[in-house]
């Protein structure tokens, strides 16, 4: 089993390649939760995520023969970039298999770091199958994304940084995909102080670890479905599961709406851009997925910031909808001059901002003398939405909320 000395050795190997990332106190989230919240900003890591740590440590352990043959791996994006950069810095050829629908930004970044990208499969598991085929066909060394002691030890250097910067930490909250990150961090933290609590968080649509712990054995999902692509794995690793079972205190889940809201809060209130996987620890804290004491010192690990811009747009909009900041509604007007202007006056009186209007006289769901109107509105929150709807209904409009 991995131990803290492995993590300390890894810190020496990765020191020149990875960055010691900031640990910053958050007034906003401390006030929102009542806890003493410090954010571990691994979003500022080289390649934009923690994966460079484990990849650098693993490649540093290659034999001369393995270095000559090159490496291969599978990844949804962040591990791909870590392996590509670590391999390039070590003068090792790398081939990276990524799912066909991996975020474009991550594919481009991986290529820019010197990795040869092969797009294959619908998710990480299928990409990994192809990577193993390449391993045997070309004699390359497979660099596992999480189920490897050297990978786990490299990721665990985050835990050493946390206790060096904040020795009084009580709880550290970590996202879980395949389990390499939390295995390393839990090993480092428990090696420093066994009383430090480690909470793992998964997306509901990829909750293999939570289900495995409940069953007492590794459970593989048939599919995954979450905006947190960085932790969208169908199963936990064999090695990581044992470490999680022994050293992680609790594993909880959050849904995509909660992830979107946390991501939006981080962007708006902390000016911090994270990907979906990076937002899950904060989502768990904000939604009370685990118990904690008032003024408890809690560190959510924001594990990465490599989010595709198209995905970011969707997630922000979802976050605005969930927090009542953006609403789409439908109503029916009499088809006469001035009817639309009257509706706009009502909305203006409620101080909602109109983004878009769709006016349709041809809908089969309305009378011949009516027009259906859909409006996209900027609002100030749930109470404002309720006031807006009430104001429209007082003026005789029937209102249907579409989002």
Secondary structure as GFF3:
##gff-version 3
##sequence-region A 1 403
A	DSSP	alpha_helix	4	14	.	.	.	ID=ss1
A	DSSP	beta_strand	23	25	.	.	.	ID=ss2
A	DSSP	alpha_helix	27	33	.	.	.	ID=ss3
A	DSSP	beta_strand	36	41	.	.	.	ID=ss4
A	DSSP	three_ten_helix	42	44	.	.	.	ID=ss5
A	DSSP	three_ten_helix	46	48	.	.	.	ID=ss6
A	DSSP	alpha_helix	51	60	.	.	.	ID=ss7
A	DSSP	alpha_helix	64	69	.	.	.	ID=ss8
A	DSSP	beta_strand	71	74	.	.	.	ID=ss9
A	DSSP	alpha_helix	78	90	.	.	.	ID=ss10
A	DSSP	beta_strand	94	98	.	.	.	ID=ss11
A	DSSP	alpha_helix	104	112	.	.	.	ID=ss12
A	DSSP	beta_strand	116	119	.	.	.	ID=ss13
A	DSSP	alpha_helix	124	138	.	.	.	ID=ss14
A	DSSP	beta_strand	141	142	.	.	.	ID=ss15
A	DSSP	alpha_helix	149	155	.	.	.	ID=ss16
A	DSSP	alpha_helix	157	165	.	.	.	ID=ss17
A	DSSP	beta_strand	171	175	.	.	.	ID=ss18
A	DSSP	alpha_helix	180	192	.	.	.	ID=ss19
A	DSSP	beta_strand	197	203	.	.	.	ID=ss20
A	DSSP	three_ten_helix	204	206	.	.	.	ID=ss21
A	DSSP	alpha_helix	208	215	.	.	.	ID=ss22
A	DSSP	three_ten_helix	229	231	.	.	.	ID=ss23
A	DSSP	alpha_helix	238	247	.	.	.	ID=ss24
A	DSSP	beta_strand	250	254	.	.	.	ID=ss25
A	DSSP	alpha_helix	256	269	.	.	.	ID=ss26
A	DSSP	alpha_helix	276	286	.	.	.	ID=ss27
A	DSSP	beta_strand	297	302	.	.	.	ID=ss28
A	DSSP	alpha_helix	309	322	.	.	.	ID=ss29
A	DSSP	beta_strand	326	334	.	.	.	ID=ss30
A	DSSP	alpha_helix	339	349	.	.	.	ID=ss31
A	DSSP	beta_strand	353	360	.	.	.	ID=ss32
A	DSSP	beta_strand	370	378	.	.	.	ID=ss33
A	DSSP	alpha_helix	382	394	.	.	.	ID=ss34
A	DSSP	beta_strand	400	401	.	.	.	ID=ss35
###
